Amino acid sequence: MVNPLMLIYLFCLDLIFIINQALLYPIIQILKAMTCGIVDLSCLNRGLEKSYEFFFEMKKLEVAGFRRMRTISQLTFESLIQATL
């Protein structure tokens, strides 16, 4: 049985990942393109990386790997359920 706190944790992990990857990272790239690389935006990129450590005590690659593992597990379980029907 899945602990409800784990579901909240996974939801928060996905939410932070989506916000960083779909909203903040493109904004940083647009700012970088608009300033032609003159303005150093590496501190913003480091801030995104640190957000994973701050919220989840995980590196960005660990979060991405965890999400992939969860997706693969979900697809496997759905395939098993479909096979039994």
VMD Tcl script that draws the C-alpha trace (Angstrom):
set ca {
  {0.00 0.00 0.00}
  {1.30 3.45 -0.88}
  {1.69 5.91 1.93}
  {-0.29 9.12 1.22}
  {2.78 11.18 2.13}
  {4.69 9.45 -0.67}
  {2.04 10.52 -3.16}
  {2.33 14.11 -1.96}
  {6.14 13.87 -2.24}
  {5.91 12.55 -5.80}
  {3.43 15.25 -6.74}
  {5.72 17.95 -5.34}
  {8.73 16.43 -7.11}
  {6.87 16.50 -10.43}
  {5.58 20.01 -9.82}
  {9.03 21.48 -9.09}
  {10.53 19.59 -12.05}
  {7.82 20.85 -14.42}
  {8.11 24.43 -13.21}
  {11.88 24.38 -13.60}
  {11.97 22.67 -16.98}
  {8.91 24.14 -18.67}
  {8.86 27.64 -17.26}
  {12.07 28.85 -15.64}
  {14.69 27.19 -17.89}
  {13.16 28.57 -21.14}
  {12.97 32.04 -19.57}
  {16.67 31.83 -18.74}
  {17.47 30.74 -22.30}
  {15.41 33.59 -23.78}
  {17.18 36.10 -21.52}
  {20.51 34.63 -22.54}
  {19.62 34.96 -26.24}
  {18.34 38.51 -25.79}
  {21.55 39.63 -24.09}
  {23.73 37.74 -26.62}
  {25.47 36.00 -23.74}
  {26.85 39.27 -22.36}
  {25.01 38.92 -19.06}
  {26.19 35.97 -16.98}
  {23.09 33.91 -16.18}
  {24.96 30.93 -14.77}
  {23.86 31.92 -11.27}
  {20.24 31.37 -12.35}
  {21.09 27.93 -13.75}
  {22.85 27.04 -10.51}
  {19.76 28.22 -8.65}
  {17.61 25.76 -10.59}
  {20.04 22.97 -9.77}
  {20.05 23.93 -6.09}
  {16.25 23.88 -5.94}
  {16.30 20.08 -6.31}
  {18.85 19.79 -3.52}
  {16.89 22.19 -1.32}
  {13.49 20.56 -1.75}
  {14.38 16.88 -2.24}
  {18.07 16.46 -1.34}
  {18.58 15.14 -4.88}
  {20.57 16.29 -7.89}
  {18.78 17.19 -11.13}
  {19.86 13.95 -12.81}
  {18.61 11.92 -9.84}
  {15.21 13.60 -10.12}
  {15.07 12.93 -13.86}
  {16.12 9.29 -13.34}
  {13.55 8.84 -10.62}
  {10.83 10.20 -12.91}
  {11.90 7.86 -15.73}
  {11.97 4.88 -13.37}
  {8.49 5.73 -12.13}
  {7.16 6.07 -15.67}
  {8.67 2.74 -16.73}
  {7.20 1.05 -13.64}
  {3.79 2.56 -14.32}
  {3.83 1.39 -17.95}
  {4.90 -2.10 -16.87}
  {2.10 -2.37 -14.34}
  {-0.46 -1.06 -16.85}
  {0.75 -3.62 -19.40}
  {0.41 -6.42 -16.85}
  {-3.11 -5.31 -15.99}
  {-4.07 -5.15 -19.68}
  {-2.60 -8.62 -20.25}
  {-4.74 -10.10 -17.49}
  {-7.98 -8.60 -18.82}
}
mol new
graphics top color blue
foreach p $ca { graphics top sphere $p radius 0.5 }
foreach p [lrange $ca 0 end-1] q [lrange $ca 1 end] { graphics top cylinder $p $q radius 0.2 }
display resetview
